[in-house]
């Protein structure tokens, strides 16, 4: 590769990084609107961060905040995913017999 090739590759990497940063920032601002009371550390909530403050964060810090908000949201929802086994156990015996016949 030549120096021009390296410069071109570096420019592509920087463009990708800028694009990623824009997407991450947009996601963090969306989560701020959706979950303003989400805790981002032991004594702060996302609603307390201004848009200017967020713009000055590093990309990795924004990603860490996104992860914390998503974890907080999942904890608040306490959704339990059902497995096929759990659903099967709750079916009436007639349906279980029908499913067994279909499986054979």
Secondary structure, DSSP 8 states (H G I E B T S, - for coil): --HHHHHHHHHHHHHHHHHHHHHHHHHHHHHHHH-TT-EEETTEEGGGS-HHHHHTS-HHHHHHHHHHHHHHHHHHHT-----HHHHHHHS-HHHHHHHHHHH-
